[in-house]
């Protein structure tokens, strides 16, 4: 299964959708598109350059969450590969996507739309550059081996453990020109401290100016949850956790 582009959707409850859209538009500097869908439930965050990779969905029910869209050339072949690798098919749409669930229960889609040009990092006063550059799958210990093997298989990647933080592994892909990819997002796996539980996704934003970038997010309405050696965990207005990391937003490499 050859994935040519990875996008993410912020799936936001109706009561949090407007605030969440405004927050992530301000964080990224991307404009919110006109709504689309039967009930105007979808929108895209449009970067000033490059192709989009961040989208918004207003949910009817359920908590805020994030899911991945994997762009592929052949929906049927990609779906068959995912199911053979352990996924469950949930829905097949006439709008060019198939919804699936990973062995650990994580929702994702294979889609026909794709992109080619990665947007440049943005800059703000005190922040030389920043960009959402990665997605991290947070996997409880009891599910880690099977879930990690699944994503490595369907992404045609590797399982490369970080020496300094062995609870994290990178999944560099064959067709990636940066440390993760393809396209705008690197893929990480995290073995969490939770012995059991659902698999989740969080976003990683890279910057060489973490302190200033955190302050910018706080001014926009985010809140700090935890501070670590190389990253700070925040939550957006809908409660979605994400990280601001000491990593180059173009390459994903650690800024020493």
Secondary structure, 3 states (H helix, E strand, C coil): CCEEEEEEEEEEEHHHHHHHHHHHHHHHCCEECCCECCCCCEEEEECCCCCCCEEEEEECCCCCEEEEEEEECCHHHHHHHHHHCCCEEEEEECCCEEEEECCCCCEEEEECCCCCCCCCCEEECCEEEEEEEEEEEEECHHHHHHHHHHHHHHCCECCEECCCCCCEEECCECCCCCCCCCCCCEEEEEECCCCCCCCEEEEEEEECCHHHHHHHHHHHCCEEEEECCCEEEEECCCCCEEEEECECCCCCCECC
